[in-house]
Amino acid sequence: MDVWGSRRFRIRGAIALAGVAAIAIAMGSCGIRDRSTGAEAVVERFTALIDKKDYDGASRLTSYPAGASATLKQVFDGLAPGKPDYRVTQFIGLDGTTGLFSMTGAWNFGDKRDWKYDLNGTVRKLSVGWRISWDPALIVPQLDAKRTAKLVRTYAQPS
């Protein structure tokens, strides 16, 4: 008998290892597919579209596309030429139909002129799929239907 044991033991071990590997691959591929269409993926796509200033695409991922589109367009126009950078910082799946997320919003307006803030949102599974519950404050803190976001340049008065 060699160091590795009998031939029968090696064959059974190889079969068991192959079975475990097959199960792991199958479960992993299901997880990848679920993430690409699931709630967390919708939130990730939403932030990526905002970063590209694609207000139309981002608004389609919300529960109120018309309102989201108008608000996002106004924010992008009002904060031009700023560059947005939104990142998901936390995602919590509550059940099969609801999730919560936190993200950081940041805008760069040039040389050392940055604005950074934290935001929270909800994603829900609707009849059309996962959608972000629309709220204007999801893009800029304290933004609502009566407020707008606008970059105002101020210059110091000469002395």
Secondary structure, DSSP 8 states (H G I E B T S, - for coil): --TT--HHHHHHHHHHHHHHHHHHHHHHHHHHHHHHHSHHHHHHHHHHHHHTT-HHHHHTTBS-HHHHHHHHHHHHHHTTT-EEEEEEEEEEE-SSSEEEEEEEEEEE-STT-EEEEEEEEEEEEETTEEEE---GGGTSTT--TT-------------
